[in-house]
């Protein structure tokens, strides 16, 4: 297969801001539906120790396309496998709707992918260890799955799922959040309701907020945001009894990371509206909040669709990159190292989401993998340091 490095484009900003070299992965444009960026999943799907990218795209008429771009090192990717499947895949507005884990415990990475329509539930694509996938089982769900996370929620060594569900069957954001406990064969048993269907769950993220070794669940909604503490048995504390309840923050996206470098989990919550902001909550390490800061995310109206944390300009201080709903620009928020951030700088990225941050060429700098909203393709942005 030929290498898919179509062109490189330098993206630079003034001052101590990140400088990226753009690489397009196209073979050809992914999918046929307008304004539908592919869903991306990363992992070592062929066992060669290098990161691969899997792109899942809707083709319409109850079909979707799965393509594997095998990593060759030095941020070089090559199309190595492609297959069409039947099913109506969910088109997310916020969180990704595909996740990788070894769901059948055969030592090979699989993909969990939510389906809408008649087969509403979670479908498993079984990995063959060479980068290709075959049809796996579908576990029914009570609603359309519009957000999905994988992790061991009950300590049995088998990947489980936390899913946000659309109970109405009409609009994707109107969701409750439930758990699905893995059986180890690619199917799941019903778990507990982490958030009831009356709570509109926009985005979810795992974190260990109180450092007890159990996965906790950060969430955003139009009813507020917060963190639910994990019980370690596949469930979470009931809504309203969680350690962190923030009804004043209406969030559309959430990222959990150590944003200030103190070793404790923090949260970055994207807030929508005419003046979108990022609310950063610095964790105290014992389940509380040490401090809070709000940052304007730039002169872009609408919601904040995605947030990623990393040292993107190479100054040793954590920064934030922010995506905006249905926009083609990202906002760079430079960290000062003291829990605050410089005003946002916009740069063109042809995307409204940041799927993943990895050091793809082992140069010690964080690189980006993004799905392109308008072009229906996949791009790699290689960090070239500050400029």
Secondary structure, DSSP 8 states (H G I E B T S, - for coil): --B----EEEE--SSS-EEEEEEEE-SS-S-SSTT---EEEEE-SSSSSS-EEEEEEEEETTEEEEEEEEE-STT-EEEEEEEEEESEE---SSS-SEEEE-TTSSSS-EEEEEEEGGG-EEEEEEE-SSS-EEEEEEEE-SSEEEEEEEE-SSSSSS-EEEEEEESSSS-TT-EEEEEEEE-SSS-EEEEEEEE-TTS-EEEEEEE-TTSSSS-EEEEEETT-EEEE-B-SSS-B--TTSSSEEETT--EEEEEEE-SSSSSS-EEEEEE-STT-EEEEEEE-SSSSEEEEEEEE--S--S-EEEEEEE--SSSSS-EEEEEETT-SEEEEE-B-SSS-B---EEEE-S-S---EEE-TTSSSS-EEEEE-TTT--EEEEEEEEE-
